[in-house]
Amino acid sequence: QVQLVESGGGLVQPGGSLRLSCVASGSISAYTMGWYRQAPGKQRELVATMSTNSWTNYADSATGRFTVSRDIAKNTVALQMTSLKPEDTAVYYCNAHSIGFIQNYWGQGTQVTVSS
């Protein structure tokens, strides 16, 4: 069983930066890891993921502003967010999944609020 614990959310002004971190317990070396988010009244959506061979996948809204990184040895994944906008406000979830999402794990979520 894999457990994911996020940290780093909070309140930030528009244009600011924030770094989210996620640490996993259990064996996730074969999993793609990354971040999704869910804003009020909206479906959960992809933000950015990184596979075990470092292939990355970004949402259009994140491209150029967010950077996903992972340390396989430390079982961690991070999301560096810059140039934040009010529309980035959401609960951000750490995710780890196997190919085809046969195994799929979520963290409890961390709130990010972008507001002046």
C-alpha positions in Angstrom: 0.0 0.0 0.0 1.2 3.5 -0.9 0.6 6.6 1.2 1.2 10.1 -0.1 1.5 13.1 2.1 1.6 16.6 0.6 2.9 19.8 2.1 3.6 23.4 1.0 0.2 24.8 0.2 -1.0 28.2 1.4 -2.0 31.7 0.5 0.1 33.6 -2.1 -0.4 36.8 -4.0 -0.9 36.9 -7.8 2.5 36.6 -9.5 4.0 34.9 -6.5 5.6 31.4 -6.2 4.9 28.3 -4.2 6.5 24.9 -3.9 4.5 21.8 -3.1 6.2 18.6 -1.9 4.9 15.1 -1.6 6.6 12.2 0.1 5.5 8.6 -0.5 5.7 5.6 1.7 5.8 2.2 0.1 7.4 1.3 -3.2 6.7 3.8 -5.9 9.8 3.5 -8.0 7.9 2.0 -10.9 5.1 4.6 -10.8 4.5 7.8 -12.5 4.1 10.6 -9.9 2.8 14.0 -10.2 0.1 16.6 -9.3 -3.5 17.1 -10.1 -5.8 19.9 -8.8 -9.5 20.5 -8.2 -11.1 23.9 -8.0 -14.5 24.4 -6.4 -17.2 23.2 -8.8 -14.8 21.7 -11.2 -13.5 18.3 -12.0 -10.0 17.2 -10.9 -7.5 17.9 -13.6 -3.9 17.1 -14.5 -1.3 19.7 -13.6 2.0 17.9 -14.2 3.5 14.4 -13.9 6.8 12.7 -14.3 7.4 9.1 -15.2 10.2 6.9 -13.9 12.3 7.7 -17.0 11.8 11.5 -16.3 9.3 12.0 -19.1 7.1 14.9 -18.1 3.5 15.8 -19.0 2.2 19.3 -18.3 -1.3 20.8 -18.6 -1.3 23.7 -21.0 -2.1 26.0 -18.1 1.0 24.9 -16.3 3.5 24.9 -19.1 6.1 27.6 -18.7 5.1 28.4 -15.1 5.2 25.1 -13.2 8.0 22.6 -12.9 7.6 19.0 -11.7 10.5 17.1 -10.2 11.1 13.9 -8.4 13.7 12.1 -6.4 13.1 8.4 -6.8 15.6 7.5 -4.1 13.8 9.7 -1.6 10.3 8.8 -2.8 9.4 12.4 -3.3 7.9 14.6 -6.0 7.7 18.4 -6.0 5.9 21.1 -7.9 7.5 24.5 -8.2 4.9 27.0 -9.2 5.7 30.5 -10.4 3.7 33.4 -11.8 0.7 32.2 -9.9 -2.7 33.4 -11.0 -6.1 33.5 -9.1 -7.3 30.7 -11.4 -4.6 28.5 -10.0 -6.6 28.4 -6.7 -7.5 24.8 -6.0 -6.8 21.8 -3.8 -3.7 20.2 -5.2 -3.3 16.4 -5.0 -0.2 14.3 -5.2 -0.7 11.2 -7.3 1.2 8.0 -7.9 0.0 5.5 -10.5 1.1 2.5 -12.4 0.8 2.1 -16.2 -2.9 2.1 -17.0 -3.7 3.4 -13.5 -4.1 -0.2 -12.4 -2.6 1.0 -9.1 -3.6 4.6 -8.4 -3.0 6.5 -5.2 -3.9 10.0 -4.0 -2.7 12.2 -1.2 -5.1 14.0 1.0 -4.7 17.3 -0.8 -3.2 20.7 0.0 -5.0 24.0 -0.5 -3.4 26.6 -2.7 -5.1 30.0 -2.7 -3.9 32.8 -5.0 -5.4 36.1 -3.9 -4.4 39.7 -3.2 
